[in-house]
């Protein structure tokens, strides 16, 4: 089944798996979703991810029985793209979360985009 917004689908699958206290979530693979999973692993929001031929298995992370990812929000949608300059990159939850951007240098977190002095499309926020 074709999905209109693959990133929103990935965030929904991670949220649903966390609510069900599952150890892993299975997500259809794409390069963009693999890059977002890489960022989530680097920032400590997921334990690990494994990219297969058709699916990507994301191992979720819990601390004290509670999920590390407490919320997520999709910013850009297929019908409304949101672009930000370097100075406009938002701080998520007063610095307790991250935002993910698609830039000319690849997909990266908002903090890294600020250090590289590059703006781009604001994909999502995770806290």
MODELLER restraints for C-alpha pairs under 7 A, 6 or more apart:
rsr = mdl.restraints
at = mdl.atoms
rsr.add(forms.Gaussian(group=physical.xy_distance, feature=features.Distance(at['CA:5:A'], at['CA:78:A']), mean=6.66, stdev=0.5))
rsr.add(forms.Gaussian(group=physical.xy_distance, feature=features.Distance(at['CA:7:A'], at['CA:33:A']), mean=6.62, stdev=0.5))
rsr.add(forms.Gaussian(group=physical.xy_distance, feature=features.Distance(at['CA:8:A'], at['CA:74:A']), mean=6.09, stdev=0.5))
rsr.add(forms.Gaussian(group=physical.xy_distance, feature=features.Distance(at['CA:10:A'], at['CA:27:A']), mean=6.24, stdev=0.5))
rsr.add(forms.Gaussian(group=physical.xy_distance, feature=features.Distance(at['CA:11:A'], at['CA:72:A']), mean=6.96, stdev=0.5))
rsr.add(forms.Gaussian(group=physical.xy_distance, feature=features.Distance(at['CA:13:A'], at['CA:25:A']), mean=6.74, stdev=0.5))
rsr.add(forms.Gaussian(group=physical.xy_distance, feature=features.Distance(at['CA:14:A'], at['CA:25:A']), mean=6.17, stdev=0.5))
rsr.add(forms.Gaussian(group=physical.xy_distance, feature=features.Distance(at['CA:17:A'], at['CA:25:A']), mean=5.87, stdev=0.5))
rsr.add(forms.Gaussian(group=physical.xy_distance, feature=features.Distance(at['CA:18:A'], at['CA:67:A']), mean=6.17, stdev=0.5))
rsr.add(forms.Gaussian(group=physical.xy_distance, feature=features.Distance(at['CA:23:A'], at['CA:59:A']), mean=6.01, stdev=0.5))
rsr.add(forms.Gaussian(group=physical.xy_distance, feature=features.Distance(at['CA:23:A'], at['CA:60:A']), mean=5.60, stdev=0.5))
rsr.add(forms.Gaussian(group=physical.xy_distance, feature=features.Distance(at['CA:24:A'], at['CA:57:A']), mean=6.52, stdev=0.5))
rsr.add(forms.Gaussian(group=physical.xy_distance, feature=features.Distance(at['CA:24:A'], at['CA:58:A']), mean=5.46, stdev=0.5))
rsr.add(forms.Gaussian(group=physical.xy_distance, feature=features.Distance(at['CA:24:A'], at['CA:59:A']), mean=4.40, stdev=0.5))
rsr.add(forms.Gaussian(group=physical.xy_distance, feature=features.Distance(at['CA:24:A'], at['CA:60:A']), mean=5.51, stdev=0.5))
rsr.add(forms.Gaussian(group=physical.xy_distance, feature=features.Distance(at['CA:25:A'], at['CA:57:A']), mean=5.76, stdev=0.5))
rsr.add(forms.Gaussian(group=physical.xy_distance, feature=features.Distance(at['CA:25:A'], at['CA:58:A']), mean=5.16, stdev=0.5))
rsr.add(forms.Gaussian(group=physical.xy_distance, feature=features.Distance(at['CA:25:A'], at['CA:59:A']), mean=6.56, stdev=0.5))
rsr.add(forms.Gaussian(group=physical.xy_distance, feature=features.Distance(at['CA:26:A'], at['CA:55:A']), mean=6.49, stdev=0.5))
rsr.add(forms.Gaussian(group=physical.xy_distance, feature=features.Distance(at['CA:26:A'], at['CA:56:A']), mean=5.83, stdev=0.5))
rsr.add(forms.Gaussian(group=physical.xy_distance, feature=features.Distance(at['CA:26:A'], at['CA:57:A']), mean=4.66, stdev=0.5))
rsr.add(forms.Gaussian(group=physical.xy_distance, feature=features.Distance(at['CA:26:A'], at['CA:58:A']), mean=6.34, stdev=0.5))
rsr.add(forms.Gaussian(group=physical.xy_distance, feature=features.Distance(at['CA:27:A'], at['CA:55:A']), mean=5.55, stdev=0.5))
rsr.add(forms.Gaussian(group=physical.xy_distance, feature=features.Distance(at['CA:27:A'], at['CA:56:A']), mean=5.12, stdev=0.5))
rsr.add(forms.Gaussian(group=physical.xy_distance, feature=features.Distance(at['CA:27:A'], at['CA:57:A']), mean=6.30, stdev=0.5))
rsr.add(forms.Gaussian(group=physical.xy_distance, feature=features.Distance(at['CA:28:A'], at['CA:54:A']), mean=6.09, stdev=0.5))
rsr.add(forms.Gaussian(group=physical.xy_distance, feature=features.Distance(at['CA:28:A'], at['CA:55:A']), mean=4.36, stdev=0.5))
rsr.add(forms.Gaussian(group=physical.xy_distance, feature=features.Distance(at['CA:28:A'], at['CA:56:A']), mean=5.91, stdev=0.5))
rsr.add(forms.Gaussian(group=physical.xy_distance, feature=features.Distance(at['CA:29:A'], at['CA:51:A']), mean=6.94, stdev=0.5))
rsr.add(forms.Gaussian(group=physical.xy_distance, feature=features.Distance(at['CA:29:A'], at['CA:54:A']), mean=5.76, stdev=0.5))
rsr.add(forms.Gaussian(group=physical.xy_distance, feature=features.Distance(at['CA:29:A'], at['CA:55:A']), mean=4.80, stdev=0.5))
rsr.add(forms.Gaussian(group=physical.xy_distance, feature=features.Distance(at['CA:29:A'], at['CA:56:A']), mean=5.18, stdev=0.5))
rsr.add(forms.Gaussian(group=physical.xy_distance, feature=features.Distance(at['CA:35:A'], at['CA:107:A']), mean=6.43, stdev=0.5))
rsr.add(forms.Gaussian(group=physical.xy_distance, feature=features.Distance(at['CA:37:A'], at['CA:49:A']), mean=6.71, stdev=0.5))
rsr.add(forms.Gaussian(group=physical.xy_distance, feature=features.Distance(at['CA:39:A'], at['CA:108:A']), mean=6.82, stdev=0.5))
rsr.add(forms.Gaussian(group=physical.xy_distance, feature=features.Distance(at['CA:39:A'], at['CA:109:A']), mean=6.77, stdev=0.5))
rsr.add(forms.Gaussian(group=physical.xy_distance, feature=features.Distance(at['CA:40:A'], at['CA:46:A']), mean=5.85, stdev=0.5))
rsr.add(forms.Gaussian(group=physical.xy_distance, feature=features.Distance(at['CA:41:A'], at['CA:47:A']), mean=6.26, stdev=0.5))
rsr.add(forms.Gaussian(group=physical.xy_distance, feature=features.Distance(at['CA:41:A'], at['CA:48:A']), mean=6.14, stdev=0.5))
rsr.add(forms.Gaussian(group=physical.xy_distance, feature=features.Distance(at['CA:45:A'], at['CA:61:A']), mean=6.65, stdev=0.5))
rsr.add(forms.Gaussian(group=physical.xy_distance, feature=features.Distance(at['CA:45:A'], at['CA:68:A']), mean=5.80, stdev=0.5))
rsr.add(forms.Gaussian(group=physical.xy_distance, feature=features.Distance(at['CA:45:A'], at['CA:69:A']), mean=6.04, stdev=0.5))
rsr.add(forms.Gaussian(group=physical.xy_distance, feature=features.Distance(at['CA:46:A'], at['CA:59:A']), mean=6.33, stdev=0.5))
rsr.add(forms.Gaussian(group=physical.xy_distance, feature=features.Distance(at['CA:46:A'], at['CA:60:A']), mean=4.96, stdev=0.5))
rsr.add(forms.Gaussian(group=physical.xy_distance, feature=features.Distance(at['CA:46:A'], at['CA:61:A']), mean=4.92, stdev=0.5))
rsr.add(forms.Gaussian(group=physical.xy_distance, feature=features.Distance(at['CA:47:A'], at['CA:59:A']), mean=5.48, stdev=0.5))
rsr.add(forms.Gaussian(group=physical.xy_distance, feature=features.Distance(at['CA:47:A'], at['CA:60:A']), mean=5.58, stdev=0.5))
rsr.add(forms.Gaussian(group=physical.xy_distance, feature=features.Distance(at['CA:47:A'], at['CA:61:A']), mean=5.07, stdev=0.5))
rsr.add(forms.Gaussian(group=physical.xy_distance, feature=features.Distance(at['CA:48:A'], at['CA:58:A']), mean=6.06, stdev=0.5))
rsr.add(forms.Gaussian(group=physical.xy_distance, feature=features.Distance(at['CA:48:A'], at['CA:59:A']), mean=5.07, stdev=0.5))
rsr.add(forms.Gaussian(group=physical.xy_distance, feature=features.Distance(at['CA:49:A'], at['CA:56:A']), mean=6.91, stdev=0.5))
rsr.add(forms.Gaussian(group=physical.xy_distance, feature=features.Distance(at['CA:49:A'], at['CA:57:A']), mean=5.60, stdev=0.5))
rsr.add(forms.Gaussian(group=physical.xy_distance, feature=features.Distance(at['CA:49:A'], at['CA:58:A']), mean=4.28, stdev=0.5))
rsr.add(forms.Gaussian(group=physical.xy_distance, feature=features.Distance(at['CA:49:A'], at['CA:59:A']), mean=5.76, stdev=0.5))
rsr.add(forms.Gaussian(group=physical.xy_distance, feature=features.Distance(at['CA:50:A'], at['CA:56:A']), mean=5.61, stdev=0.5))
rsr.add(forms.Gaussian(group=physical.xy_distance, feature=features.Distance(at['CA:50:A'], at['CA:57:A']), mean=5.24, stdev=0.5))
rsr.add(forms.Gaussian(group=physical.xy_distance, feature=features.Distance(at['CA:50:A'], at['CA:58:A']), mean=6.50, stdev=0.5))
rsr.add(forms.Gaussian(group=physical.xy_distance, feature=features.Distance(at['CA:51:A'], at['CA:57:A']), mean=6.55, stdev=0.5))
rsr.add(forms.Gaussian(group=physical.xy_distance, feature=features.Distance(at['CA:61:A'], at['CA:67:A']), mean=6.18, stdev=0.5))
rsr.add(forms.Gaussian(group=physical.xy_distance, feature=features.Distance(at['CA:61:A'], at['CA:68:A']), mean=5.92, stdev=0.5))
rsr.add(forms.Gaussian(group=physical.xy_distance, feature=features.Distance(at['CA:62:A'], at['CA:68:A']), mean=5.46, stdev=0.5))
rsr.add(forms.Gaussian(group=physical.xy_distance, feature=features.Distance(at['CA:69:A'], at['CA:127:A']), mean=5.83, stdev=0.5))
rsr.add(forms.Gaussian(group=physical.xy_distance, feature=features.Distance(at['CA:70:A'], at['CA:127:A']), mean=5.87, stdev=0.5))
rsr.add(forms.Gaussian(group=physical.xy_distance, feature=features.Distance(at['CA:71:A'], at['CA:126:A']), mean=5.99, stdev=0.5))
rsr.add(forms.Gaussian(group=physical.xy_distance, feature=features.Distance(at['CA:71:A'], at['CA:127:A']), mean=5.34, stdev=0.5))
rsr.add(forms.Gaussian(group=physical.xy_distance, feature=features.Distance(at['CA:72:A'], at['CA:125:A']), mean=5.57, stdev=0.5))
rsr.add(forms.Gaussian(group=physical.xy_distance, feature=features.Distance(at['CA:72:A'], at['CA:126:A']), mean=4.31, stdev=0.5))
rsr.add(forms.Gaussian(group=physical.xy_distance, feature=features.Distance(at['CA:72:A'], at['CA:127:A']), mean=6.17, stdev=0.5))
rsr.add(forms.Gaussian(group=physical.xy_distance, feature=features.Distance(at['CA:73:A'], at['CA:124:A']), mean=5.59, stdev=0.5))
rsr.add(forms.Gaussian(group=physical.xy_distance, feature=features.Distance(at['CA:73:A'], at['CA:125:A']), mean=5.18, stdev=0.5))
rsr.add(forms.Gaussian(group=physical.xy_distance, feature=features.Distance(at['CA:73:A'], at['CA:126:A']), mean=6.51, stdev=0.5))
rsr.add(forms.Gaussian(group=physical.xy_distance, feature=features.Distance(at['CA:74:A'], at['CA:123:A']), mean=6.29, stdev=0.5))
rsr.add(forms.Gaussian(group=physical.xy_distance, feature=features.Distance(at['CA:74:A'], at['CA:124:A']), mean=4.37, stdev=0.5))
rsr.add(forms.Gaussian(group=physical.xy_distance, feature=features.Distance(at['CA:74:A'], at['CA:125:A']), mean=6.51, stdev=0.5))
rsr.add(forms.Gaussian(group=physical.xy_distance, feature=features.Distance(at['CA:75:A'], at['CA:82:A']), mean=6.94, stdev=0.5))
rsr.add(forms.Gaussian(group=physical.xy_distance, feature=features.Distance(at['CA:75:A'], at['CA:122:A']), mean=6.31, stdev=0.5))
rsr.add(forms.Gaussian(group=physical.xy_distance, feature=features.Distance(at['CA:75:A'], at['CA:123:A']), mean=5.47, stdev=0.5))
rsr.add(forms.Gaussian(group=physical.xy_distance, feature=features.Distance(at['CA:75:A'], at['CA:124:A']), mean=4.98, stdev=0.5))
rsr.add(forms.Gaussian(group=physical.xy_distance, feature=features.Distance(at['CA:76:A'], at['CA:82:A']), mean=5.18, stdev=0.5))
rsr.add(forms.Gaussian(group=physical.xy_distance, feature=features.Distance(at['CA:76:A'], at['CA:122:A']), mean=6.10, stdev=0.5))
rsr.add(forms.Gaussian(group=physical.xy_distance, feature=features.Distance(at['CA:76:A'], at['CA:123:A']), mean=5.18, stdev=0.5))
rsr.add(forms.Gaussian(group=physical.xy_distance, feature=features.Distance(at['CA:82:A'], at['CA:121:A']), mean=5.70, stdev=0.5))
rsr.add(forms.Gaussian(group=physical.xy_distance, feature=features.Distance(at['CA:82:A'], at['CA:122:A']), mean=5.74, stdev=0.5))
rsr.add(forms.Gaussian(group=physical.xy_distance, feature=features.Distance(at['CA:83:A'], at['CA:120:A']), mean=5.42, stdev=0.5))
rsr.add(forms.Gaussian(group=physical.xy_distance, feature=features.Distance(at['CA:83:A'], at['CA:121:A']), mean=4.29, stdev=0.5))
rsr.add(forms.Gaussian(group=physical.xy_distance, feature=features.Distance(at['CA:83:A'], at['CA:122:A']), mean=5.77, stdev=0.5))
rsr.add(forms.Gaussian(group=physical.xy_distance, feature=features.Distance(at['CA:84:A'], at['CA:119:A']), mean=5.64, stdev=0.5))
rsr.add(forms.Gaussian(group=physical.xy_distance, feature=features.Distance(at['CA:84:A'], at['CA:120:A']), mean=5.59, stdev=0.5))
rsr.add(forms.Gaussian(group=physical.xy_distance, feature=features.Distance(at['CA:84:A'], at['CA:121:A']), mean=6.33, stdev=0.5))
rsr.add(forms.Gaussian(group=physical.xy_distance, feature=features.Distance(at['CA:84:A'], at['CA:122:A']), mean=6.62, stdev=0.5))
rsr.add(forms.Gaussian(group=physical.xy_distance, feature=features.Distance(at['CA:85:A'], at['CA:119:A']), mean=4.41, stdev=0.5))
rsr.add(forms.Gaussian(group=physical.xy_distance, feature=features.Distance(at['CA:85:A'], at['CA:120:A']), mean=6.57, stdev=0.5))
rsr.add(forms.Gaussian(group=physical.xy_distance, feature=features.Distance(at['CA:86:A'], at['CA:114:A']), mean=5.88, stdev=0.5))
rsr.add(forms.Gaussian(group=physical.xy_distance, feature=features.Distance(at['CA:86:A'], at['CA:117:A']), mean=5.93, stdev=0.5))
rsr.add(forms.Gaussian(group=physical.xy_distance, feature=features.Distance(at['CA:86:A'], at['CA:118:A']), mean=5.54, stdev=0.5))
rsr.add(forms.Gaussian(group=physical.xy_distance, feature=features.Distance(at['CA:86:A'], at['CA:119:A']), mean=4.66, stdev=0.5))
rsr.add(forms.Gaussian(group=physical.xy_distance, feature=features.Distance(at['CA:89:A'], at['CA:110:A']), mean=6.34, stdev=0.5))
rsr.add(forms.Gaussian(group=physical.xy_distance, feature=features.Distance(at['CA:92:A'], at['CA:98:A']), mean=5.68, stdev=0.5))
rsr.add(forms.Gaussian(group=physical.xy_distance, feature=features.Distance(at['CA:92:A'], at['CA:99:A']), mean=6.62, stdev=0.5))
rsr.add(forms.Gaussian(group=physical.xy_distance, feature=features.Distance(at['CA:92:A'], at['CA:125:A']), mean=6.75, stdev=0.5))
rsr.add(forms.Gaussian(group=physical.xy_distance, feature=features.Distance(at['CA:93:A'], at['CA:127:A']), mean=6.95, stdev=0.5))
rsr.add(forms.Gaussian(group=physical.xy_distance, feature=features.Distance(at['CA:96:A'], at['CA:127:A']), mean=6.41, stdev=0.5))
rsr.add(forms.Gaussian(group=physical.xy_distance, feature=features.Distance(at['CA:97:A'], at['CA:126:A']), mean=5.59, stdev=0.5))
rsr.add(forms.Gaussian(group=physical.xy_distance, feature=features.Distance(at['CA:97:A'], at['CA:127:A']), mean=3.98, stdev=0.5))
rsr.add(forms.Gaussian(group=physical.xy_distance, feature=features.Distance(at['CA:98:A'], at['CA:109:A']), mean=6.53, stdev=0.5))
rsr.add(forms.Gaussian(group=physical.xy_distance, feature=features.Distance(at['CA:98:A'], at['CA:110:A']), mean=6.56, stdev=0.5))
rsr.add(forms.Gaussian(group=physical.xy_distance, feature=features.Distance(at['CA:98:A'], at['CA:125:A']), mean=5.79, stdev=0.5))
rsr.add(forms.Gaussian(group=physical.xy_distance, feature=features.Distance(at['CA:98:A'], at['CA:126:A']), mean=5.40, stdev=0.5))
rsr.add(forms.Gaussian(group=physical.xy_distance, feature=features.Distance(at['CA:98:A'], at['CA:127:A']), mean=6.33, stdev=0.5))
rsr.add(forms.Gaussian(group=physical.xy_distance, feature=features.Distance(at['CA:99:A'], at['CA:109:A']), mean=5.69, stdev=0.5))
rsr.add(forms.Gaussian(group=physical.xy_distance, feature=features.Distance(at['CA:99:A'], at['CA:110:A']), mean=5.21, stdev=0.5))
rsr.add(forms.Gaussian(group=physical.xy_distance, feature=features.Distance(at['CA:99:A'], at['CA:124:A']), mean=5.68, stdev=0.5))
rsr.add(forms.Gaussian(group=physical.xy_distance, feature=features.Distance(at['CA:99:A'], at['CA:125:A']), mean=4.22, stdev=0.5))
rsr.add(forms.Gaussian(group=physical.xy_distance, feature=features.Distance(at['CA:99:A'], at['CA:126:A']), mean=6.20, stdev=0.5))
rsr.add(forms.Gaussian(group=physical.xy_distance, feature=features.Distance(at['CA:100:A'], at['CA:108:A']), mean=5.81, stdev=0.5))
rsr.add(forms.Gaussian(group=physical.xy_distance, feature=features.Distance(at['CA:100:A'], at['CA:109:A']), mean=4.53, stdev=0.5))
rsr.add(forms.Gaussian(group=physical.xy_distance, feature=features.Distance(at['CA:100:A'], at['CA:110:A']), mean=5.80, stdev=0.5))
rsr.add(forms.Gaussian(group=physical.xy_distance, feature=features.Distance(at['CA:100:A'], at['CA:122:A']), mean=6.26, stdev=0.5))
rsr.add(forms.Gaussian(group=physical.xy_distance, feature=features.Distance(at['CA:100:A'], at['CA:123:A']), mean=5.57, stdev=0.5))
rsr.add(forms.Gaussian(group=physical.xy_distance, feature=features.Distance(at['CA:100:A'], at['CA:124:A']), mean=5.44, stdev=0.5))
rsr.add(forms.Gaussian(group=physical.xy_distance, feature=features.Distance(at['CA:100:A'], at['CA:125:A']), mean=6.33, stdev=0.5))
rsr.add(forms.Gaussian(group=physical.xy_distance, feature=features.Distance(at['CA:101:A'], at['CA:107:A']), mean=5.66, stdev=0.5))
rsr.add(forms.Gaussian(group=physical.xy_distance, feature=features.Distance(at['CA:101:A'], at['CA:108:A']), mean=5.51, stdev=0.5))
rsr.add(forms.Gaussian(group=physical.xy_distance, feature=features.Distance(at['CA:101:A'], at['CA:109:A']), mean=5.99, stdev=0.5))
rsr.add(forms.Gaussian(group=physical.xy_distance, feature=features.Distance(at['CA:101:A'], at['CA:110:A']), mean=6.28, stdev=0.5))
rsr.add(forms.Gaussian(group=physical.xy_distance, feature=features.Distance(at['CA:101:A'], at['CA:120:A']), mean=6.01, stdev=0.5))
rsr.add(forms.Gaussian(group=physical.xy_distance, feature=features.Distance(at['CA:101:A'], at['CA:121:A']), mean=5.44, stdev=0.5))
rsr.add(forms.Gaussian(group=physical.xy_distance, feature=features.Distance(at['CA:101:A'], at['CA:122:A']), mean=4.63, stdev=0.5))
rsr.add(forms.Gaussian(group=physical.xy_distance, feature=features.Distance(at['CA:101:A'], at['CA:123:A']), mean=5.41, stdev=0.5))
rsr.add(forms.Gaussian(group=physical.xy_distance, feature=features.Distance(at['CA:102:A'], at['CA:108:A']), mean=6.55, stdev=0.5))
rsr.add(forms.Gaussian(group=physical.xy_distance, feature=features.Distance(at['CA:102:A'], at['CA:120:A']), mean=5.55, stdev=0.5))
rsr.add(forms.Gaussian(group=physical.xy_distance, feature=features.Distance(at['CA:102:A'], at['CA:121:A']), mean=5.09, stdev=0.5))
rsr.add(forms.Gaussian(group=physical.xy_distance, feature=features.Distance(at['CA:102:A'], at['CA:122:A']), mean=6.59, stdev=0.5))
rsr.add(forms.Gaussian(group=physical.xy_distance, feature=features.Distance(at['CA:102:A'], at['CA:123:A']), mean=6.73, stdev=0.5))
rsr.add(forms.Gaussian(group=physical.xy_distance, feature=features.Distance(at['CA:103:A'], at['CA:118:A']), mean=6.88, stdev=0.5))
rsr.add(forms.Gaussian(group=physical.xy_distance, feature=features.Distance(at['CA:103:A'], at['CA:119:A']), mean=6.11, stdev=0.5))
rsr.add(forms.Gaussian(group=physical.xy_distance, feature=features.Distance(at['CA:103:A'], at['CA:120:A']), mean=4.46, stdev=0.5))
rsr.add(forms.Gaussian(group=physical.xy_distance, feature=features.Distance(at['CA:103:A'], at['CA:121:A']), mean=6.50, stdev=0.5))
rsr.add(forms.Gaussian(group=physical.xy_distance, feature=features.Distance(at['CA:113:A'], at['CA:119:A']), mean=6.54, stdev=0.5))
